């Protein structure tokens, strides 16, 4: 935990630097993939490299009632103090599952009757229906989701856009899809 340093200049000006008063491991990380069975609303963040995007996706997940965030451990921004600060602490509130093998994860999701939903600029623009048990897969900012992974999903959606660009920031896309599903 951090406390702001207060300067003594007669005005009690609060400096933007912080002092550590205690180091506490407050993250809800797990590597136990069987925890999936406890939840119904999941978000998978696949190779999200930008810490601001990762933080925003975490914060958005909390706002829309996502119960478990699954983060791939390779090619992904690490959760640290910066992530905690940008996400306004929501990264400390939500359970986070760290996985190394996305294909193993997908098999477990299928075996536990999750509907796997991927967002892709090549997906369908049909209306999204609300589901009781789902996992939304969001891909990296640069490379999206591998085709071999998309083929394993039940649904592949595209967010309809009307401008010149058909690509939307991953955090914005996360907010849009979760708003439609929850």
Phi and psi in degrees as GROMACS dihedral restraints (atoms count N, CA, C in turn):
[ dihedral_restraints ]
;  ai    aj    ak    al  type     phi  dphi    fc
    3     4     5     6     1  -122.7    20    10
    4     5     6     7     1   144.9    20    10
    6     7     8     9     1  -121.2    20    10
    7     8     9    10     1   141.8    20    10
    9    10    11    12     1   -70.2    20    10
   10    11    12    13     1   143.6    20    10
   12    13    14    15     1   -79.2    20    10
   13    14    15    16     1   136.0    20    10
   15    16    17    18     1  -110.1    20    10
   16    17    18    19     1   124.1    20    10
   18    19    20    21     1   -81.9    20    10
   19    20    21    22     1   151.2    20    10
   21    22    23    24     1  -105.3    20    10
   22    23    24    25     1    74.9    20    10
   24    25    26    27     1  -110.6    20    10
   25    26    27    28     1    16.8    20    10
   27    28    29    30     1    89.0    20    10
   28    29    30    31     1   -12.0    20    10
   30    31    32    33     1  -115.2    20    10
   31    32    33    34     1     1.4    20    10
   33    34    35    36     1    52.3    20    10
   34    35    36    37     1    44.2    20    10
   36    37    38    39     1   -63.3    20    10
   37    38    39    40     1   131.1    20    10
   39    40    41    42     1   -94.9    20    10
   40    41    42    43     1   120.3    20    10
   42    43    44    45     1   -78.7    20    10
   43    44    45    46     1   154.7    20    10
   45    46    47    48     1   -85.6    20    10
   46    47    48    49     1     2.6    20    10
   48    49    50    51     1   -87.3    20    10
   49    50    51    52     1   159.3    20    10
   51    52    53    54     1  -127.5    20    10
   52    53    54    55     1   151.1    20    10
   54    55    56    57     1  -113.2    20    10
   55    56    57    58     1   138.6    20    10
   57    58    59    60     1   -81.1    20    10
   58    59    60    61     1   127.5    20    10
   60    61    62    63     1  -107.0    20    10
   61    62    63    64     1   -23.1    20    10
   63    64    65    66     1  -162.1    20    10
   64    65    66    67     1   144.4    20    10
   66    67    68    69     1  -108.1    20    10
   67    68    69    70     1   115.8    20    10
   69    70    71    72     1  -127.8    20    10
   70    71    72    73     1   131.7    20    10
   72    73    74    75     1   -82.3    20    10
   73    74    75    76     1   101.8    20    10
   75    76    77    78     1  -108.1    20    10
   76    77    78    79     1    -1.6    20    10
   78    79    80    81     1   -69.9    20    10
   79    80    81    82     1   146.7    20    10
   81    82    83    84     1  -100.1    20    10
   82    83    84    85     1    48.0    20    10
   84    85    86    87     1   -77.9    20    10
   85    86    87    88     1   147.2    20    10
   87    88    89    90     1  -148.1    20    10
   88    89    90    91     1   154.9    20    10
   90    91    92    93     1  -116.2    20    10
   91    92    93    94     1     5.7    20    10
   93    94    95    96     1   -81.4    20    10
   94    95    96    97     1    99.7    20    10
   96    97    98    99     1   -65.6    20    10
   97    98    99   100     1   -20.7    20    10
   99   100   101   102     1   -69.2    20    10
  100   101   102   103     1   -11.3    20    10
  102   103   104   105     1   -62.9    20    10
  103   104   105   106     1   -21.0    20    10
  105   106   107   108     1   -53.1    20    10
  106   107   108   109     1   -34.4    20    10
  108   109   110   111     1   -61.5    20    10
  109   110   111   112     1   -20.9    20    10
  111   112   113   114     1   -81.3    20    10
  112   113   114   115     1   -13.7    20    10
  114   115   116   117     1  -122.6    20    10
  115   116   117   118     1   163.3    20    10
  117   118   119   120     1  -123.3    20    10
  118   119   120   121     1   -20.1    20    10
  120   121   122   123     1  -122.2    20    10
  121   122   123   124     1   108.5    20    10
  123   124   125   126     1  -121.2    20    10
  124   125   126   127     1   150.6    20    10
  126   127   128   129     1  -126.1    20    10
  127   128   129   130     1   128.1    20    10
  129   130   131   132     1  -107.4    20    10
  130   131   132   133     1   122.9    20    10
  132   133   134   135     1  -105.8    20    10
  133   134   135   136     1   106.3    20    10
  135   136   137   138     1  -100.4    20    10
  136   137   138   139     1   108.0    20    10
  138   139   140   141     1    58.9    20    10
  139   140   141   142     1    38.4    20    10
  141   142   143   144     1   -77.5    20    10
  142   143   144   145     1   113.9    20    10
  144   145   146   147     1   -95.8    20    10
  145   146   147   148     1   -29.3    20    10
  147   148   149   150     1   -81.9    20    10
  148   149   150   151     1   123.0    20    10
  150   151   152   153     1   -61.5    20    10
  151   152   153   154     1   -31.6    20    10
  153   154   155   156     1   -68.6    20    10
  154   155   156   157     1   -40.4    20    10
  156   157   158   159     1   -65.9    20    10
  157   158   159   160     1   -43.5    20    10
  159   160   161   162     1   -60.1    20    10
  160   161   162   163     1   -46.1    20    10
  162   163   164   165     1   -60.6    20    10
  163   164   165   166     1   -44.7    20    10
  165   166   167   168     1   -63.8    20    10
  166   167   168   169     1   -41.6    20    10
  168   169   170   171     1   -62.1    20    10
  169   170   171   172     1   -39.5    20    10
  171   172   173   174     1   -65.1    20    10
  172   173   174   175     1   -46.3    20    10
  174   175   176   177     1   -63.2    20    10
  175   176   177   178     1   -42.5    20    10
  177   178   179   180     1   -63.2    20    10
  178   179   180   181     1   -40.3    20    10
  180   181   182   183     1   -58.8    20    10
  181   182   183   184     1   -43.6    20    10
  183   184   185   186     1   -63.8    20    10
  184   185   186   187     1   -41.2    20    10
  186   187   188   189     1   -63.5    20    10
  187   188   189   190     1   -32.0    20    10
  189   190   191   192     1  -102.5    20    10
  190   191   192   193     1    13.2    20    10
  192   193   194   195     1    79.2    20    10
  193   194   195   196     1    21.4    20    10
  195   196   197   198     1   -66.1    20    10
  196   197   198   199     1   134.4    20    10
  198   199   200   201     1   -93.6    20    10
  199   200   201   202     1   -26.7    20    10
  201   202   203   204     1  -146.2    20    10
  202   203   204   205     1   130.8    20    10
  204   205   206   207     1  -105.2    20    10
  205   206   207   208     1   132.1    20    10
  207   208   209   210     1  -112.8    20    10
  208   209   210   211     1   125.6    20    10
  210   211   212   213     1  -121.6    20    10
  211   212   213   214     1   129.9    20    10
  213   214   215   216     1   -71.9    20    10
  214   215   216   217     1   140.2    20    10
  216   217   218   219     1   -82.1    20    10
  217   218   219   220     1   -20.7    20    10
  219   220   221   222     1  -100.1    20    10
  220   221   222   223     1   144.8    20    10
  222   223   224   225     1    57.2    20    10
  223   224   225   226     1    31.2    20    10
  225   226   227   228     1  -127.1    20    10
  226   227   228   229     1   143.6    20    10
  228   229   230   231     1   -58.7    20    10
  229   230   231   232     1   140.3    20    10
  231   232   233   234     1   -80.1    20    10
  232   233   234   235     1   144.8    20    10
  234   235   236   237     1   -82.9    20    10
  235   236   237   238     1   121.2    20    10
  237   238   239   240     1  -145.9    20    10
  238   239   240   241     1  -166.1    20    10
  240   241   242   243     1   -59.6    20    10
  241   242   243   244     1   -39.1    20    10
  243   244   245   246     1   -59.7    20    10
  244   245   246   247     1   -46.5    20    10
  246   247   248   249     1   -61.4    20    10
  247   248   249   250     1   -44.5    20    10
  249   250   251   252     1   -60.0    20    10
  250   251   252   253     1   -42.9    20    10
  252   253   254   255     1   -68.2    20    10
  253   254   255   256     1   -46.4    20    10
  255   256   257   258     1   -64.9    20    10
  256   257   258   259     1   -36.9    20    10
  258   259   260   261     1   -83.2    20    10
  259   260   261   262     1     8.1    20    10
  261   262   263   264     1    55.1    20    10
  262   263   264   265     1    33.7    20    10
  264   265   266   267     1    85.4    20    10
  265   266   267   268     1    -2.9    20    10
  267   268   269   270     1   -66.2    20    10
  268   269   270   271     1   -22.6    20    10
  270   271   272   273     1   -67.4    20    10
  271   272   273   274     1   -17.8    20    10
  273   274   275   276     1   -87.9    20    10
  274   275   276   277     1   -17.6    20    10
  276   277   278   279     1   -89.6    20    10
  277   278   279   280     1   -36.5    20    10
  279   280   281   282     1   -89.4    20    10
  280   281   282   283     1   147.1    20    10
  282   283   284   285     1   -73.2    20    10
  283   284   285   286     1   133.3    20    10
  285   286   287   288     1  -125.4    20    10
  286   287   288   289     1   123.9    20    10
  288   289   290   291     1  -100.8    20    10
  289   290   291   292     1   126.1    20    10
  291   292   293   294     1   -99.9    20    10
  292   293   294   295     1   126.2    20    10
  294   295   296   297     1  -125.8    20    10
  295   296   297   298     1   147.3    20    10
  297   298   299   300     1   -97.9    20    10
  298   299   300   301     1   -35.3    20    10
  300   301   302   303     1  -114.1    20    10
  301   302   303   304     1   103.9    20    10
  303   304   305   306     1   -65.9    20    10
  304   305   306   307     1   -34.1    20    10
  306   307   308   309     1   -67.3    20    10
  307   308   309   310     1   -39.3    20    10
  309   310   311   312     1   -62.7    20    10
  310   311   312   313     1   -42.8    20    10
  312   313   314   315     1   -58.8    20    10
  313   314   315   316     1   -47.0    20    10
  315   316   317   318     1   -61.6    20    10
  316   317   318   319     1   -41.6    20    10
  318   319   320   321     1   -60.2    20    10
  319   320   321   322     1   -42.5    20    10
  321   322   323   324     1   -66.4    20    10
  322   323   324   325     1   -39.8    20    10
  324   325   326   327     1   -62.0    20    10
  325   326   327   328     1   -44.3    20    10
  327   328   329   330     1   -61.5    20    10
  328   329   330   331     1   -44.1    20    10
  330   331   332   333     1   -66.4    20    10
  331   332   333   334     1   -20.6    20    10
  333   334   335   336     1  -105.5    20    10
  334   335   336   337     1    20.9    20    10
  336   337   338   339     1    62.2    20    10
  337   338   339   340     1    31.4    20    10
  339   340   341   342     1   -82.9    20    10
  340   341   342   343     1   142.1    20    10
  342   343   344   345     1   -88.3    20    10
  343   344   345   346     1   120.0    20    10
  345   346   347   348     1   -95.0    20    10
  346   347   348   349     1   124.1    20    10
  348   349   350   351     1  -119.7    20    10
  349   350   351   352     1   125.8    20    10
  351   352   353   354     1  -113.3    20    10
  352   353   354   355     1   146.2    20    10
  354   355   356   357     1  -103.3    20    10
  355   356   357   358     1   134.6    20    10
  357   358   359   360     1  -153.0    20    10
  358   359   360   361     1   147.1    20    10
  360   361   362   363     1   -69.9    20    10
  361   362   363   364     1    -8.4    20    10
  363   364   365   366     1  -107.0    20    10
  364   365   366   367     1    12.9    20    10
  366   367   368   369     1   -82.2    20    10
  367   368   369   370     1  -175.3    20    10
  369   370   371   372     1   -80.6    20    10
  370   371   372   373     1   147.7    20    10
  372   373   374   375     1  -101.3    20    10
  373   374   375   376     1    13.9    20    10
  375   376   377   378     1   -70.1    20    10
  376   377   378   379     1   159.9    20    10
  378   379   380   381     1   -59.8    20    10
  379   380   381   382     1   145.1    20    10
  381   382   383   384     1   -94.2    20    10
  382   383   384   385     1   129.1    20    10
  384   385   386   387     1   -95.8    20    10
  385   386   387   388     1   151.4    20    10
  387   388   389   390     1   -73.3    20    10
  388   389   390   391     1   138.9    20    10
  390   391   392   393     1  -121.7    20    10
  391   392   393   394     1   150.0    20    10
  393   394   395   396     1   -80.2    20    10
  394   395   396   397     1   -33.3    20    10
  396   397   398   399     1  -136.5    20    10
  397   398   399   400     1   108.6    20    10
  399   400   401   402     1  -143.8    20    10
  400   401   402   403     1   160.7    20    10
  402   403   404   405     1  -133.6    20    10
  403   404   405   406     1   119.4    20    10
  405   406   407   408     1   -94.6    20    10
  406   407   408   409     1   129.6    20    10
  408   409   410   411     1  -106.9    20    10
  409   410   411   412     1   117.8    20    10
  411   412   413   414     1  -111.8    20    10
  412   413   414   415     1   130.4    20    10
  414   415   416   417     1   -96.6    20    10
  415   416   417   418     1   173.3    20    10
  417   418   419   420     1   -63.1    20    10
  418   419   420   421     1   155.6    20    10
  420   421   422   423     1   -62.3    20    10
  421   422   423   424     1   -36.9    20    10
  423   424   425   426     1   -90.5    20    10
  424   425   426   427     1   -46.2    20    10
  426   427   428   429     1  -111.1    20    10
  427   428   429   430     1    -4.7    20    10
  429   430   431   432     1    66.3    20    10
  430   431   432   433     1  -138.3    20    10
  432   433   434   435     1  -117.7    20    10
  433   434   435   436     1   136.8    20    10
  435   436   437   438     1   -59.9    20    10
  436   437   438   439     1   144.6    20    10
  438   439   440   441     1   -59.2    20    10
  439   440   441   442     1   -36.6    20    10
  441   442   443   444     1   -64.8    20    10
  442   443   444   445     1   -29.4    20    10
  444   445   446   447     1   -79.4    20    10
  445   446   447   448     1   -42.4    20    10
  447   448   449   450     1   -58.5    20    10
  448   449   450   451     1   -38.0    20    10
  450   451   452   453     1   -62.4    20    10
  451   452   453   454     1   -21.6    20    10
  453   454   455   456     1   -88.5    20    10
  454   455   456   457     1    -3.5    20    10
  456   457   458   459     1   -87.7    20    10
  457   458   459   460     1   149.1    20    10
  459   460   461   462     1   -71.9    20    10
  460   461   462   463     1   -38.7    20    10
  462   463   464   465     1  -132.8    20    10
  463   464   465   466     1   143.1    20    10
  465   466   467   468     1  -128.7    20    10
  466   467   468   469     1   115.5    20    10
  468   469   470   471     1  -110.4    20    10
  469   470   471   472     1   154.6    20    10
  471   472   473   474     1  -123.4    20    10
  472   473   474   475     1   135.2    20    10
  474   475   476   477     1   -82.1    20    10
  475   476   477   478     1   122.7    20    10
  477   478   479   480     1   -68.5    20    10
  478   479   480   481     1   129.5    20    10
  480   481   482   483     1  -124.0    20    10
  481   482   483   484     1   159.6    20    10
  483   484   485   486     1  -120.9    20    10
  484   485   486   487     1    -7.0    20    10
  486   487   488   489     1   -87.9    20    10
  487   488   489   490     1  -166.8    20    10
  489   490   491   492     1   -75.3    20    10
  490   491   492   493     1   -27.8    20    10
  492   493   494   495     1  -100.8    20    10
  493   494   495   496     1   136.4    20    10
  495   496   497   498     1  -104.6    20    10
  496   497   498   499     1    11.2    20    10
  498   499   500   501     1  -110.1    20    10
  499   500   501   502     1   134.9    20    10
  501   502   503   504     1  -121.1    20    10
  502   503   504   505     1   143.7    20    10
  504   505   506   507     1   -51.0    20    10
  505   506   507   508     1   141.7    20    10
  507   508   509   510     1   -60.2    20    10
  508   509   510   511     1   -37.0    20    10
  510   511   512   513     1   -69.0    20    10
  511   512   513   514     1   -41.2    20    10
  513   514   515   516     1   -64.1    20    10
  514   515   516   517     1   -44.2    20    10
  516   517   518   519     1   -62.2    20    10
  517   518   519   520     1   -38.2    20    10
  519   520   521   522     1   -60.8    20    10
  520   521   522   523     1   -45.0    20    10
  522   523   524   525     1   -62.2    20    10
  523   524   525   526     1   -42.5    20    10
  525   526   527   528     1   -64.4    20    10
  526   527   528   529     1   -49.1    20    10
  528   529   530   531     1   -66.9    20    10
  529   530   531   532     1   -40.6    20    10
  531   532   533   534     1   -67.9    20    10
  532   533   534   535     1   -33.7    20    10
  534   535   536   537     1   -62.8    20    10
  535   536   537   538     1   -36.8    20    10
  537   538   539   540     1   -77.0    20    10
  538   539   540   541     1   -26.8    20    10
  540   541   542   543     1   -92.0    20    10
  541   542   543   544     1   -23.1    20    10
